[in-house]
């Protein structure tokens, strides 16, 4: 079966080397190719009109499994999956579609954001921390709200400044604006700034490092982007979703439906490595471990912005 397998991936805006979301997917794709020797057809979307076109072209070229990266590809994949019922499709960050040949991956970003919020509150000396989002959408508010919950669980009086970069997809790729928003939060006293902003986050991390403050990365492990200035990164294991999609397809284990990955499933986590070892105290590790255990056991339920389109903090 593997010999006939033709996998394809369509990366979204920002490109596969965005050091964030797309790159996490790329890491999973690369791992699959390294282990199996099977090449994956790739396309990087540079404007919104290309999604459906690229997906249909992959299917027409004989792709047996097509992976769409990001919620913005939902409409395209729903349409093309219906047109090619014998082709398998998979999409990351979508859970509301329904097709017999489609697998969907959703992540509990609010849980991962909560634990890095705990770390931020422990690291902050001013009691003021920040959040810079990319495009102002519910998914990013979900990150923000989880983060605020984690911060407040440690310091109820903490101030959390929040800014979104924009309201169009270009908000994912504007490092200059990311740096500007970060600087304005630092000017108000924030000393730890978490971003969920794709390529824009490179500006957030750089601005925090330049000001001698701490940043928190997202999606991929971004600790190495400014060693000693990135407190940690909220890992969203999109690499697992990509790798599993192709491996299951190769092994004949592909199934449709929705897979939801949170802390308990290893779908979200925080990053510890040599780049942030000097920043993470024992107290911080213990606090994060306690929060994680409480979330996994159900003792703490992290508020999900999607549950009522609001944040209680």
C-alpha positions as CSV (number, residue, x, y, z in Angstrom):
1,X,0.0,0.0,0.0
2,X,2.8,2.4,0.9
3,X,4.2,2.2,-2.7
4,X,0.9,3.8,-4.0
5,X,0.8,6.4,-1.3
6,X,1.0,10.0,-2.4
7,X,0.8,12.4,0.5
8,X,0.4,16.1,0.1
9,X,0.4,19.1,2.5
10,X,-0.9,22.6,2.0
11,X,0.7,25.1,4.4
12,X,-1.1,28.3,5.2
13,X,-0.1,32.0,5.2
14,X,3.3,32.7,6.6
15,X,5.0,29.7,4.9
16,X,6.5,26.5,6.2
17,X,9.5,28.2,7.8
18,X,7.5,30.6,9.9
19,X,9.3,29.3,13.1
20,X,5.8,28.7,14.5
21,X,2.6,27.0,13.5
22,X,3.4,25.9,9.9
23,X,6.9,24.9,10.8
24,X,5.6,22.6,13.5
25,X,3.6,20.9,10.8
26,X,6.7,20.8,8.6
27,X,8.6,19.1,11.4
28,X,6.0,16.3,11.5
29,X,6.0,16.0,7.7
30,X,9.8,15.8,7.6
31,X,9.9,13.1,10.4
32,X,7.5,11.0,8.3
33,X,9.6,11.4,5.1
34,X,12.8,10.7,7.1
35,X,11.4,7.5,8.5
36,X,9.6,6.2,5.4
37,X,11.5,7.7,2.4
38,X,8.1,8.8,1.0
39,X,8.2,12.3,-0.4
40,X,5.3,14.7,0.4
41,X,4.0,17.1,-2.2
42,X,4.0,20.6,-0.7
43,X,2.3,23.9,-1.4
44,X,2.6,27.2,0.5
45,X,-0.4,29.5,0.3
46,X,0.6,33.1,-0.3
47,X,-2.9,34.5,-0.8
48,X,-6.3,33.3,0.3
49,X,-7.7,32.4,-3.2
50,X,-5.1,29.7,-3.6
51,X,-6.3,27.3,-0.9
52,X,-9.1,25.5,-2.7
53,X,-7.2,25.6,-6.0
54,X,-4.1,24.0,-4.5
55,X,-6.1,21.4,-2.7
56,X,-8.0,20.4,-5.9
57,X,-4.8,20.3,-7.9
58,X,-3.2,17.9,-5.3
59,X,-6.2,15.6,-5.5
60,X,-6.2,15.7,-9.3
61,X,-2.5,14.9,-9.3
62,X,-3.3,11.7,-7.5
63,X,-2.7,12.6,-3.9
64,X,-4.0,9.8,-1.7
65,X,-4.0,11.9,1.5
66,X,-4.1,15.7,1.6
67,X,-3.4,17.6,4.9
68,X,-4.7,21.1,5.2
69,X,-3.0,23.4,7.7
70,X,-5.2,25.8,9.7
71,X,-8.8,26.7,10.2
72,X,-8.8,29.0,7.2
73,X,-8.7,26.0,5.0
74,X,-11.9,24.6,6.3
75,X,-14.2,25.7,3.5
76,X,-11.8,24.6,0.8
77,X,-11.3,21.2,2.3
78,X,-15.0,20.6,2.9
79,X,-15.6,21.3,-0.8
80,X,-12.7,19.4,-2.3
81,X,-13.2,16.4,0.0
82,X,-16.8,16.1,-1.3
83,X,-15.5,16.2,-4.9
84,X,-12.9,13.5,-4.3
85,X,-14.6,10.9,-2.1
86,X,-11.9,8.3,-2.7
87,X,-9.1,10.7,-1.5
88,X,-8.4,11.0,2.2
89,X,-8.2,14.5,3.8
90,X,-7.0,15.8,7.2
91,X,-7.1,19.3,8.7
92,X,-5.5,20.9,11.7
93,X,-7.5,23.3,13.9
94,X,-10.9,22.4,12.7
95,X,-13.6,20.3,14.5
96,X,-16.9,21.3,13.0
97,X,-16.9,19.6,9.5
98,X,-18.5,16.3,8.7
99,X,-17.2,14.1,5.9
100,X,-16.5,10.3,5.8
101,X,-13.1,10.9,4.2
102,X,-11.9,13.7,6.5
103,X,-10.0,13.6,9.8
104,X,-9.9,16.8,12.0
105,X,-7.5,17.8,14.7
106,X,-8.4,20.2,17.4
107,X,-6.1,21.2,20.3
108,X,-6.9,22.5,23.8
109,X,-4.8,25.6,23.4
110,X,-6.4,27.1,26.5
111,X,-4.8,24.3,28.7
112,X,-1.3,24.9,27.3
113,X,-1.7,28.6,27.6
114,X,-2.8,28.2,31.2
115,X,0.4,26.5,32.3
116,X,2.6,29.0,30.5
117,X,0.5,31.7,32.3
118,X,1.5,30.0,35.6
119,X,5.1,30.3,34.6
120,X,4.7,33.9,33.5
121,X,3.2,34.9,36.8
122,X,6.0,33.1,38.7
123,X,8.7,34.9,36.6
124,X,7.2,38.4,36.6
125,X,8.7,40.9,39.0
126,X,6.3,43.7,38.3
127,X,3.0,41.7,38.5
128,X,2.3,42.9,35.0
129,X,2.5,40.6,32.0
130,X,1.4,40.8,28.3
131,X,-0.2,38.9,25.5
132,X,0.1,39.6,21.8
133,X,-2.2,37.8,19.4
134,X,-2.1,37.6,15.7
135,X,-5.5,37.8,13.9
136,X,-8.4,38.8,16.2
137,X,-10.4,35.6,16.1
138,X,-12.0,33.3,18.7
139,X,-9.1,30.8,18.4
140,X,-6.6,33.4,19.5
141,X,-8.9,34.7,22.3
142,X,-8.9,31.1,23.5
143,X,-5.1,31.3,23.9
144,X,-5.4,34.6,25.6
145,X,-8.1,33.6,28.1
146,X,-6.3,30.4,29.1
147,X,-3.1,32.4,29.7
148,X,-4.9,35.0,31.9
149,X,-6.5,32.1,33.9
150,X,-3.0,30.7,34.6
151,X,-1.6,34.0,35.5
152,X,-4.5,34.8,37.9
153,X,-4.2,31.4,39.5
154,X,-0.8,32.4,40.9
155,X,-1.4,36.2,41.3
156,X,-5.0,37.2,41.5
157,X,-4.0,40.9,41.3
158,X,-1.8,40.5,38.3
159,X,-2.4,42.8,35.3
160,X,-2.5,41.2,31.9
161,X,-2.2,43.6,28.9
162,X,-3.7,42.2,25.7
163,X,-3.3,43.3,22.1
164,X,-4.3,41.7,18.8
165,X,-2.1,42.5,15.7
166,X,-5.0,42.9,13.2
167,X,-8.2,41.6,11.7
168,X,-7.0,40.2,8.4
169,X,-4.6,37.2,7.7
170,X,-1.7,39.6,7.2
171,X,-1.7,39.9,11.1
172,X,0.1,36.5,11.1
173,X,3.1,38.0,9.4
174,X,3.9,41.4,10.7
175,X,6.9,41.3,13.0
176,X,7.2,45.1,13.0
177,X,3.7,45.5,14.5
178,X,4.4,42.6,16.9
179,X,7.5,44.5,18.2
180,X,5.6,47.8,18.5
181,X,2.8,46.2,20.5
182,X,5.3,44.4,22.8
183,X,7.2,47.6,23.4
184,X,3.9,49.4,24.4
185,X,3.2,46.7,26.9
186,X,6.7,46.9,28.3
187,X,6.3,50.7,28.6
188,X,3.4,50.0,30.9
189,X,5.4,47.6,33.1
190,X,4.9,44.2,31.5
191,X,8.0,42.1,31.9
192,X,6.8,38.7,30.4
193,X,5.0,38.7,27.1
194,X,3.3,35.7,25.5
195,X,2.5,35.6,21.8
196,X,0.1,33.6,19.7
197,X,0.8,35.4,16.5
198,X,2.6,33.1,14.0
199,X,5.3,34.9,12.1
200,X,4.5,38.2,13.9
201,X,5.8,36.6,17.0
202,X,9.4,36.9,15.8
203,X,9.0,40.7,16.4
204,X,7.5,40.0,19.9
205,X,10.4,37.9,20.9
206,X,13.0,40.3,19.5
207,X,11.4,43.3,21.2
208,X,11.3,41.6,24.6
209,X,14.9,40.4,24.3
210,X,16.1,43.9,23.2
211,X,14.4,45.4,26.3
212,X,15.8,42.9,28.6
213,X,12.4,41.3,29.3
214,X,11.0,37.8,28.7
215,X,8.9,36.4,25.9
216,X,7.0,33.2,25.7
217,X,6.9,31.4,22.4
218,X,4.1,29.4,20.8
219,X,3.3,26.3,18.7
220,X,6.9,25.3,18.0
221,X,9.8,25.4,20.6
222,X,10.9,29.0,20.1
223,X,13.3,29.0,23.1
224,X,16.3,29.1,20.8
225,X,15.2,32.2,19.0
226,X,16.6,34.4,21.8
227,X,18.3,32.1,24.3
228,X,18.0,33.5,27.8
229,X,15.1,35.8,26.8
230,X,12.4,33.2,26.1
231,X,11.0,31.9,29.3
232,X,9.4,28.9,27.6
233,X,7.2,28.1,24.6
234,X,3.7,26.8,24.6
235,X,4.0,23.7,22.5
236,X,1.1,22.8,20.3
237,X,2.0,19.4,18.8
238,X,0.8,20.0,15.3
239,X,3.9,17.9,14.3
240,X,2.1,14.9,15.9
241,X,-1.0,15.6,13.9
242,X,0.9,15.7,10.6
243,X,3.0,12.7,11.3
244,X,0.1,10.6,12.6
245,X,-2.1,11.6,9.6
246,X,0.5,10.3,7.1
247,X,1.6,7.3,9.1
248,X,-2.0,6.1,9.7
249,X,-2.7,6.5,6.0
250,X,0.4,4.6,5.1
251,X,-0.4,1.8,7.5
252,X,-4.0,1.5,6.6
253,X,-5.2,2.9,9.9
254,X,-6.7,6.1,8.7
255,X,-10.0,7.0,10.3
256,X,-12.2,10.0,10.0
257,X,-13.7,12.1,12.8
258,X,-12.4,14.6,15.3
259,X,-9.3,14.1,17.5
260,X,-8.9,16.5,20.4
261,X,-5.5,16.8,21.9
262,X,-5.0,18.5,25.3
263,X,-2.5,18.2,28.2
264,X,-3.7,14.7,29.0
265,X,-3.2,13.5,25.4
266,X,0.3,15.2,25.1
267,X,-1.2,17.6,22.5
268,X,0.0,20.8,24.3
269,X,2.9,21.3,26.7
270,X,5.6,23.8,27.7
271,X,9.2,23.6,26.4
272,X,12.2,23.0,28.6
273,X,15.7,22.9,27.1
274,X,19.2,24.3,27.5
275,X,18.0,27.7,26.1
276,X,15.7,28.4,29.1
277,X,17.2,26.3,31.8
278,X,18.6,29.3,33.6
279,X,15.2,31.0,33.7
280,X,13.1,28.2,35.0
281,X,13.2,27.9,38.8
282,X,12.3,24.8,40.8
283,X,9.4,26.8,42.2
284,X,8.1,27.5,38.7
285,X,8.5,23.8,37.7
286,X,6.6,22.7,40.7
287,X,3.8,25.2,40.1
288,X,3.4,24.2,36.5
289,X,3.5,20.5,37.5
290,X,0.7,21.1,40.0
291,X,-1.4,23.0,37.5
292,X,-0.9,20.3,34.9
293,X,-1.9,17.6,37.4
294,X,-5.0,19.5,38.4
295,X,-6.1,20.0,34.8
296,X,-5.5,16.4,33.8
297,X,-7.4,15.1,36.8
298,X,-10.3,17.5,36.2
299,X,-9.8,19.3,39.5
300,X,-9.1,22.5,37.5
301,X,-11.2,23.2,34.4
302,X,-9.6,25.9,32.2
303,X,-12.2,28.2,30.8
304,X,-12.6,27.6,27.1
305,X,-13.4,30.9,25.3
306,X,-15.3,28.9,22.7
307,X,-17.8,27.7,25.3
308,X,-19.5,31.1,25.6
309,X,-17.4,33.5,23.4
310,X,-16.2,35.3,26.5
311,X,-13.5,35.3,29.1
312,X,-14.5,35.5,32.8
313,X,-11.3,37.2,34.1
